[in-house]
Amino acid sequence: MSETVLEFKNVFFSYNETANVKDLNVQIEKGAFIAITGSNGAGKSTFSKLSNGLLKPSSGDVFVLGENTKNRKVSDLAKHIGFLFQNPDRQICCATVSEEIAFSLKNNKVPKEEIEERVEKTIQEFGFNGDTEPFNMSRGQRQRLCLACLIALNPEILILDEPTTGLDYRECMEVMEKIRALNAAGTTVVMVCHDMEVVLDFAKQVIVMNRGEILAQGATRDVLGNKELLNKARLLPPQIAQTAMLLNEAGAGDFKNVFTVEEMIAKIKEAK
């Protein structure tokens, strides 16, 4: 039987009496890799901050591993949930890579004798120089460092707020492959993301938000292939899927459920 690790029950959150998110009802199971997507102002970042207790619901309840976030300090929840901000510079505060990784472990009260071992293991895994000053690293490398600090903690749930913003393709793939490996090892991943290509390549499920509400939740391909839903959410499908939809509408053949270059080539060959 699946274990629910994150649950929203009738959650509303408002700024200055204006509803930012409303009537959110979500259950996320252990081991899920779920993307939260939507246009600007959809409520995605608010969703992510409600997930780890940085924000508390105005009404309704959020449960993390069965515990109501209203009754738990953010520092307590941080032992179970890692949060990767969109801007890595908001998370880095130490003079060297080694100190930065150790800092997150100390904050979560990892035993001293274990910290050195975890720091060394993480440095080797990511190929860092432990003596490097973080702000002498590229943005992509700083993002990898923040992710490394979270992986060193081995969180049960990982919340990512636009993890690929500002990264080039190589940096993006490096970060996302690390996240995929973490998910494969059992960590539940909730990723706020506007990049439909990244969502298609990595997420197993998608939640679509618009103006603070959830429009749909389902398997990634089912959601990203629903043109009516994406239009309502003011989103564009991945490029290949969009091309397939146009070909389908033009009567050029059956291009349903085509999302990759390989699938497109196969369909074109069939049509000959």
Residue pairs with C-beta under 8 A, 6 or more apart in sequence:
2 29
2 30
3 29
3 30
4 27
4 28
4 29
4 30
4 63
5 28
5 29
5 30
5 64
5 65
5 156
5 157
5 188
6 26
6 27
6 28
6 51
6 62
6 63
6 64
6 157
6 188
6 190
7 26
7 27
7 28
7 62
7 63
8 24
8 25
8 26
8 27
8 50
8 60
8 61
8 62
9 25
9 60
9 61
9 62
9 63
10 23
10 24
10 25
10 59
10 60
10 61
11 21
11 23
11 24
11 25
11 50
11 57
11 59
11 60
11 61
11 62
12 19
12 21
12 22
12 23
12 24
12 57
12 58
12 59
12 60
13 19
13 20
13 21
13 46
13 50
13 55
13 57
13 58
14 20
14 58
19 212
20 43
20 46
20 212
21 43
21 46
21 47
21 50
21 209
21 212
21 213
22 212
22 213
23 213
24 47
24 50
24 60
24 213
24 214
25 214
26 207
26 214
26 217
28 34
28 188
28 190
29 188
30 156
30 186
30 188
31 183
31 186
31 187
31 188
32 188
32 189
32 190
32 204
32 205
33 180
33 183
33 188
33 189
33 191
33 202
33 203
33 204
33 205
34 189
34 190
34 191
34 203
34 204
34 205
34 206
34 207
35 191
35 192
35 193
35 199
35 202
35 203
35 205
35 206
35 207
35 220
36 44
36 47
36 48
36 190
36 191
36 192
36 193
36 206
36 207
36 209
37 44
37 192
37 193
37 194
37 196
37 199
37 206
37 207
37 208
37 209
37 233
37 235
38 44
38 208
38 209
38 210
38 233
38 234
38 235
39 194
39 210
39 233
39 234
39 235
41 211
42 209
42 210
42 211
42 212
42 233
43 209
43 211
43 212
43 213
44 161
44 192
44 209
45 86
45 161
45 192
46 55
46 212
47 192
47 207
47 209
48 83
48 159
48 160
48 161
48 190
48 192
49 55
50 56
50 57
50 62
50 69
51 62
51 64
51 81
51 157
51 159
51 190
52 64
52 69
52 74
52 77
52 78
52 81
52 83
52 157
52 159
53 62
53 64
53 69
53 72
53 73
53 74
53 77
53 81
54 74
54 83
56 62
56 69
56 70
57 69
57 70
61 68
61 69
61 70
62 68
62 69
62 70
63 69
64 72
64 77
64 80
64 81
64 157
65 80
65 156
65 157
67 77
69 77
75 107
78 107
78 108
79 108
79 109
79 153
80 155
80 156
80 157
81 155
81 156
81 157
81 158
81 159
82 150
82 151
82 153
82 155
82 157
82 158
82 159
83 150
83 159
83 161
84 91
84 143
84 146
84 147
84 150
84 158
84 159
84 160
84 161
84 163
85 91
85 146
85 161
86 161
86 162
86 163
86 165
87 165
88 139
88 142
88 143
88 145
88 146
89 135
89 142
91 146
91 149
92 100
92 134
92 135
92 142
92 145
92 146
93 100
93 103
94 100
94 102
94 103
94 134
95 133
95 134
96 130
96 131
96 132
96 133
96 134
97 123
97 128
97 129
97 130
97 131
97 132
97 134
97 145
98 119
98 123
98 130
98 131
100 134
100 145
100 149
101 118
101 119
101 122
101 123
101 145
101 148
101 149
101 152
102 115
102 116
102 119
103 149
104 149
104 150
104 152
104 153
105 114
105 115
105 118
105 119
105 152
105 153
106 115
108 153
110 118
110 153
118 152
119 130
119 152
121 152
122 128
122 148
122 149
122 151
122 152
123 129
123 130
123 148
125 148
125 151
126 144
126 145
126 148
126 178
128 145
128 148
134 142
134 145
135 142
137 145
138 171
139 166
139 167
139 171
140 166
140 167
140 168
140 170
140 171
140 172
140 174
140 175
141 171
143 163
143 166
143 167
143 171
143 175
144 171
144 174
144 175
144 178
147 163
147 175
147 178
147 179
150 158
151 178
151 182
154 187
155 187
156 187
156 188
157 187
157 188
157 189
157 190
158 179
158 182
158 183
158 187
158 188
158 189
158 190
159 190
159 191
159 192
160 179
160 189
160 190
160 191
160 192
160 193
161 192
162 192
162 193
162 194
163 175
163 176
163 179
163 191
163 193
164 172
164 175
164 176
164 193
164 195
164 198
167 175
172 198
176 198
176 201
176 202
179 189
179 191
179 202
180 202
182 189
183 189
191 199
191 202
191 203
193 199
193 203
196 224
196 235
196 236
196 237
196 238
197 238
197 239
199 206
199 220
199 224
199 238
200 220
200 221
200 224
200 238
200 241
200 259
203 220
204 219
204 220
205 217
205 218
205 219
205 220
206 216
206 217
206 218
206 219
206 220
206 223
206 224
207 214
207 216
207 217
208 214
208 215
208 216
208 217
208 223
208 229
208 230
208 233
208 235
209 215
209 233
210 232
210 233
210 234
215 229
215 232
215 233
216 223
216 226
216 229
217 223
221 257
221 259
223 229
224 230
224 237
224 238
224 241
224 259
225 237
225 241
225 256
225 257
225 259
227 237
227 245
230 236
230 237
236 242
237 245
238 259
240 258
240 259
240 260
240 261
240 263
240 264
241 258
241 259
243 264
244 255
244 256
244 258
244 259
244 264
244 267
245 255
247 253
247 255
248 254
248 255
248 256
252 271
253 267
253 270
253 271
254 267
255 264
255 267
257 263
258 264
258 267
